[in-house]
């Protein structure tokens, strides 16, 4: 791994993400790196959306995105004020969007918090962090909640 100049910090605003903020700040300061803070909003799945009109789905999607952008602005100011950072909110499957985004921005490092799920919960819910670690072409740093 070479120099760390671009850090992608993927957040879901969980306790793991809160703890990872400290690590991201420290790394950015030590390396002089810029930070992109990314949050991925899940899209409505087919079973949920088949009972709703396209107008309702579009309205809900706009409202969710507006709320997510506002929440991101507050989160980033609280944790990264004074650092070189940008923010973005994307819609889709978290693991796919994070991997796509990391490649597109040519991130040097992906940082994300983990929930620490195990057993049946992990089997049924899955682990975004695990999918990222397994599939990323970029080094990944995970911070346990």
PAZAPA-4460 file (N, C-alpha, C; in steps of 0.05 Angstrom, whole numbers, plus 32768, in hexadecimal, padded with zeros to 4 digits):
% residues 145
    n_x    n_y    n_z   ca_x   ca_y   ca_z    c_x    c_y    c_z   seq   type   mol
   8011   7FE9   8000   8000   8000   8000   8012   8019   8000     1      X     A
   800C   802C   7FEF   801B   8044   7FED   8011   8059   7FFF     2      X     A
   8014   8072   7FF7   800B   8089   8007   7FEC   8089   8009     3      X     A
   7FE3   8093   801F   7FC6   8096   8023   7FC0   80B4   801F     4      X     A
   7FB4   80B9   8008   7FAC   80D5   8002   7F8E   80D9   7FFF     5      X     A
   7F80   80C3   7FFA   7F62   80C4   7FF7   7F56   80AD   8008     6      X     A
   7F46   80B5   801C   7F39   80A2   802D   7F1B   80A2   8028     7      X     A
   7F10   808B   8022   7EF3   8088   8020   7EE9   807E   803B     8      X     A
   7ED9   808E   8048   7ECD   8086   8062   7EB0   8081   805D     9      X     A
   7EA9   8067   805E   7E8D   805E   805A   7E80   805D   8075    10      X     A
   7E6A   806B   8078   7E5C   806C   8092   7E3F   8065   8090    11      X     A
   7E35   8058   80A5   7E18   8054   80A8   7E0E   8061   80C1    12      X     A
   7E1F   8072   80CD   7E19   8081   80E5   7E16   8070   80FE    13      X     A
   7E20   8057   80FD   7E1E   8045   8114   7E34   804B   8128    14      X     A
   7E33   803C   813E   7E48   803F   8152   7E64   8038   8146    15      X     A
   7E65   8024   8135   7E7E   801E   8128   7E89   8035   8117    16      X     A
   7E76   8042   8109   7E7E   8059   80F9   7E88   8070   810A    17      X     A
   7E7B   8074   8120   7E83   8089   8133   7EA0   8084   813C    18      X     A
   7EA6   806B   8143   7EC1   8065   814D   7ED5   8067   8136    19      X     A
   7ECD   8061   811E   7EDF   8062   8107   7EE6   807F   8100    20      X     A
   7ED5   8092   8107   7EDB   80AE   8102   7EF6   80B7   810E    21      X     A
   7EFC   80AE   8126   7F15   80B5   8133   7F2D   80AB   8122    22      X     A
   7F2A   8093   8118   7F40   8087   8108   7F43   8096   80EE    23      X     A
   7F2D   809D   80E1   7F2E   80AC   80C8   7F3B   80C8   80CC    24      X     A
   7F33   80D6   80E1   7F3F   80F0   80E7   7F5D   80ED   80EB    25      X     A
   7F65   80DA   80FB   7F82   80D6   8101   7F91   80D0   80E8    26      X     A
   7F87   80BE   80D7   7F95   80B7   80BF   7F96   80CE   80AC    27      X     A
   7F81   80DD   80A9   7F80   80F4   8096   7F94   8109   809F    28      X     A
   7F95   810E   80B9   7FA9   8122   80C3   7FC5   8118   80BF    29      X     A
   7FCB   80FF   80C6   7FE6   80F5   80C4   7FF0   80F3   80A7    30      X     A
   7FDE   80ED   8095   7FE6   80E9   8079   7FE1   8101   8067    31      X     A
   7FD2   8115   8072   7FCB   812B   8061   7FB6   8122   804C    32      X     A
   7FA6   810F   8052   7F93   8104   803F   7F78   8113   803F    33      X     A
   7F6B   8111   8028   7F50   811B   8027   7F3D   8104   802D    34      X     A
   7F25   810B   8036   7F11   80F7   803F   7EF8   80FB   802E    35      X     A
   7EED   80E5   8025   7ED2   80E5   8019   7EC1   80D5   802C    36      X     A
   7EAD   80E2   8037   7E9A   80D5   804A   7E82   80CC   8039    37      X     A
   7E7D   80B2   8038   7E68   80A7   8028   7E54   8098   8038    38      X     A
   7E3A   809D   8033   7E24   808E   803F   7E14   8083   8028    39      X     A
   7E0C   806A   802A   7DFC   805D   8016   7DE0   8057   8021    40      X     A
   7DCC   8062   8013   7DB0   805E   801B   7DA6   8046   800C    41      X     A
   7D9A   8033   801A   7D8F   801B   800C   7D77   8023   7FFC    42      X     A
   7D75   8018   7FE4   7D5E   801D   7FD3   7D48   800A   7FDC    43      X     A
   7D2F   8011   7FD5   7D19   7FFF   7FDB   7D1D   7FE6   7FCB    44      X     A
   7D18   7FCF   7FD7   7D1B   7FB6   7FC9   7D01   7FAF   7FBB    45      X     A
   7D01   7F9D   7FA8   7CEA   7F96   7F98   7CD2   7F8E   7FA9    46      X     A
   7CD5   7F7D   7FBD   7CBD   7F76   7FCD   7CB1   7F8E   7FDB    47      X     A
   7CC1   7FA1   7FE3   7CB6   7FB9   7FF0   7CA9   7FCB   7FDC    48      X     A
   7CB4   7FCE   7FC4   7CAB   7FE2   7FB1   7C94   7FD9   7FA0    49      X     A
   7C8F   7FC0   7F9E   7C7A   7FB7   7F8B   7C5E   7FC0   7F94    50      X     A
   7C5B   7FC8   7FAD   7C41   7FD1   7FB6   7C3E   7FEF   7FB5    51      X     A
   7C52   7FFD   7FAB   7C52   801A   7FAB   7C53   8024   7F8E    52      X     A
   7C46   803A   7F89   7C47   8046   7F6E   7C63   8052   7F69    53      X     A
   7C6A   8055   7F50   7C84   8061   7F4A   7C87   807D   7F55    54      X     A
   7C71   808C   7F56   7C72   80A7   7F61   7C78   80A6   7F7F    55      X     A
   7C6D   8094   7F8D   7C72   8091   7FAA   7C8F   8089   7FAF    56      X     A
   7C99   8076   7F9F   7CB4   806D   7FA1   7CC7   8084   7F9C    57      X     A
   7CC2   8094   7F87   7CD4   80AA   7F81   7CD3   80BF   7F97    58      X     A
   7CBB   80C4   7FA2   7CB9   80D8   7FB8   7CC8   80CE   7FD1    59      X     A
   7CC4   80B5   7FD8   7CD2   80AA   7FEF   7CF0   80AB   7FEB    60      X     A
   7CF9   80A4   7FD3   7D16   80A4   7FCD   7D21   80C0   7FD0    61      X     A
   7D13   80D4   7FC5   7D1D   80EF   7FC8   7D1E   80F8   7FE5    62      X     A
   7D09   80F1   7FF4   7D08   80F9   8011   7D1F   80EB   8021    63      X     A
   7D23   80D2   801B   7D39   80C3   8029   7D54   80CF   8022    64      X     A
   7D58   80D5   8009   7D72   80E1   8000   7D76   80FC   800D    65      X     A
   7D61   810D   800D   7D63   8127   8019   7D6A   8125   8037    66      X     A
   7D5D   8113   8045   7D63   810F   8062   7D80   8105   8065    67      X     A
   7D88   80F2   8054   7DA3   80E6   8056   7DB8   80FB   8051    68      X     A
   7DB4   810D   803E   7DC7   8122   8038   7DCA   8135   8050    69      X     A
   7DB3   813C   805C   7DB3   814E   8073   7DC1   8140   808B    70      X     A
   7DBB   8127   808F   7DC8   8118   80A5   7DE7   8116   80A0    71      X     A
   7DEE   8112   8087   7E0B   8111   8080   7E19   812B   8086    72      X     A
   7E0C   8141   807E   7E18   815C   8083   7E1E   8160   80A0    73      X     A
   7E0B   8159   80B2   7E0F   815C   80CF   7E24   8149   80D9    74      X     A
   7E24   8131   80D0   7E37   811C   80D9   7E53   8125   80D1    75      X     A
   7E57   812D   80B8   7E72   8135   80AF   7E7C   814E   80BD    76      X     A
   7E6B   8161   80C1   7E74   817A   80CF   7E7D   8173   80EC    77      X     A
   7E6D   8162   80F9   7E73   815B   8115   7E8E   814C   8117    78      X     A
   7E94   813B   8103   7EAC   812A   8106   7EC4   8133   80F6    79      X     A
   7EC0   8143   80E1   7ED7   8149   80CF   7EDC   8166   80CA    80      X     A
   7ECF   8177   80D9   7ED2   8194   80D6   7EF0   819B   80D8    81      X     A
   7EFA   81AB   80C6   7F16   81B3   80C6   7F28   81A1   80B6    82      X     A
   7F1E   818A   80AC   7F2D   8178   809B   7F24   817B   807E    83      X     A
   7F34   8171   806C   7F2D   8171   804F   7F1B   815A   8049    84      X     A
   7F01   815F   8048   7EEE   814A   8043   7ED7   8153   8030    85      X     A
   7ECB   813F   8023   7EB3   8143   8014   7EA0   812D   801C    86      X     A
   7E86   8130   8015   7E72   811C   801C   7E63   8114   8004    87      X     A
   7E57   80FC   8006   7E45   80F3   7FF1   7E31   80DF   7FFC    88      X     A
   7E19   80DE   7FF1   7E05   80CB   7FF8   7DFD   80BD   7FDE    89      X     A
   7DFE   80A3   7FDE   7DF7   8093   7FC6   7DE0   8080   7FCE    90      X     A
   7DD2   8077   7FBA   7DBC   8063   7FBF   7DC4   8049   7FB2    91      X     A
   7DBE   8033   7FBF   7DC4   8019   7FB4   7DCB   8005   7FCB    92      X     A
   7DD8   7FF0   7FC3   7DE2   7FDC   7FD7   7DFC   7FE7   7FE1    93      X     A
   7DFE   7FE8   7FFB   7E16   7FF5   8008   7E30   7FE9   7FFE    94      X     A
   7E34   7FCF   7FFF   7E4D   7FC4   7FF7   7E54   7FCA   7FDA    95      X     A
   7E41   7FC8   7FC8   7E46   7FCD   7FAC   7E4D   7FEB   7FA7    96      X     A
   7E3E   7FFD   7FB4   7E43   8019   7FB0   7E5E   8022   7FBC    97      X     A
   7E65   8017   7FD3   7E7F   801E   7FE0   7E96   8015   7FCE    98      X     A
   7E94   7FFD   7FC4   7EA9   7FF2   7FB3   7EAB   8003   7F99    99      X     A
   7E95   8009   7F8D   7E94   8019   7F74   7EA0   8034   7F79   100      X     A
   7E98   8040   7F8F   7EA1   805B   7F96   7EBF   805C   7F9B   101      X     A
   7EC9   8048   7FAA   7EE6   8047   7FAF   7EF6   8045   7F96   102      X     A
   7EED   8034   7F83   7EFB   8032   7F6A   7EF9   804C   7F5A   103      X     A
   7EE2   8058   7F59   7EDE   8071   7F49   7EF0   8087   7F53   104      X     A
   7EF2   808A   7F6D   7F02   80A0   7F79   7F1F   8099   7F7C   105      X     A
   7F26   8080   7F76   7F41   8076   7F79   7F4B   807A   7F96   106      X     A
   7F3A   8070   7FA8   7F40   8072   7FC5   7F5A   8063   7FCB   107      X     A
   7F69   806D   7FDE   7F81   805F   7FE8   7F7A   804D   7FFF   108      X     A
   7F63   8053   800D   7F5B   8044   8024   7F3D   8047   8028   109      X     A
   7F30   8031   802F   7F14   8032   8037   7F13   802D   8055   110      X     A
   7F05   803E   8063   7F02   803B   8080   7EE4   8039   8086   111      X     A
   7EDD   8025   8097   7EC1   8022   809F   7EBF   8015   80BA   112      X     A
   7EAA   801C   80C8   7EA4   800F   80E1   7E96   7FF4   80DD   113      X     A
   7E96   7FE3   80F1   7E88   7FCA   80EF   7E74   7FC8   8106   114      X     A
   7E60   7FB8   8102   7E4B   7FB4   8116   7E53   7F9D   8129   115      X     A
   7E64   7F8B   8120   7E6C   7F75   8131   7E57   7F5F   8133   116      X     A
   7E47   7F5C   811D   7E34   7F47   811D   7E42   7F2C   811A   117      X     A
   7E35   7F17   8125   7E3F   7EFC   8122   7E28   7EE9   8122   118      X     A
   7E2F   7ED0   811D   7E1B   7EBB   811E   7E04   7EBF   810A   119      X     A
   7DEC   7EB9   8114   7DD4   7EBB   8103   7DCE   7ED7   80F9   120      X     A
   7DD3   7EEB   810A   7DCF   7F06   8101   7DE0   7F0D   80E9   121      X     A
   7DF9   7F05   80E9   7E0B   7F0A   80D3   7E01   7EFA   80BA   122      X     A
   7DF8   7EE2   80BE   7DEF   7ED1   80A8   7DD7   7EDE   809A   123      X     A
   7DC4   7EE8   80AA   7DAB   7EF3   809E   7DAE   7F10   8095   124      X     A
   7DBD   7F20   80A4   7DBF   7F3C   809D   7DD7   7F40   808A   125      X     A
   7DEC   7F31   808D   7E04   7F34   807D   7E16   7F49   8089   126      X     A
   7E2D   7F4C   807D   7E40   7F5F   8087   7E4B   7F6F   8070   127      X     A
   7E44   7F89   806F   7E4E   7F9A   805A   7E6C   7F9C   805C   128      X     A
   7E77   7F9F   8074   7E94   7FA1   8078   7EA2   7F88   806D   129      X     A
   7E97   7F71   8073   7EA3   7F58   806A   7EA4   7F57   804B   130      X     A
   7E8E   7F5F   803F   7E8D   7F5F   8021   7EA2   7F72   8016   131      X     A
   7EA5   7F89   8023   7EB9   7F9D   8019   7ED5   7F91   801C   132      X     A
   7EDB   7F86   8034   7EF6   7F7B   8039   7EFC   7F65   8024   133      X     A
   7EE9   7F54   801E   7EED   7F3E   800B   7EF1   7F47   7FEE   134      X     A
   7EE3   7F5D   7FE7   7EE2   7F64   7FCB   7EF2   7F7D   7FC2   135      X     A
   7EFA   7F8E   7FD5   7F06   7FA7   7FCE   7F22   7FA4   7FC2   136      X     A
   7F28   7FB4   7FAE   7F43   7FB5   7FA3   7F54   7FC9   7FB3   137      X     A
   7F47   7FD8   7FC5   7F53   7FEC   7FD6   7F56   7FE1   7FF2   138      X     A
   7F6C   7FE7   8000   7F6E   7FDE   801C   7F56   7FE8   802D   139      X     A
   7F4E   7FD8   8040   7F36   7FDE   8050   7F3E   7FDD   806D   140      X     A
   7F36   7FF2   807C   7F3A   7FF2   8099   7F1F   7FF2   80A6   141      X     A
   7F19   7FDE   80B6   7F00   7FDC   80C4   7F05   7FE2   80E2   142      X     A
   7EF1   7FF0   80EE   7EF2   7FF7   810A   7EDA   7FEB   8117   143      X     A
   7EDF   7FDA   812B   7EC9   7FCC   8138   7EBB   7FDE   814C   144      X     A
   7EA1   7FDC   814D   7E91   7FED   8160   7E97   7FE5   817C   145      X     A
***
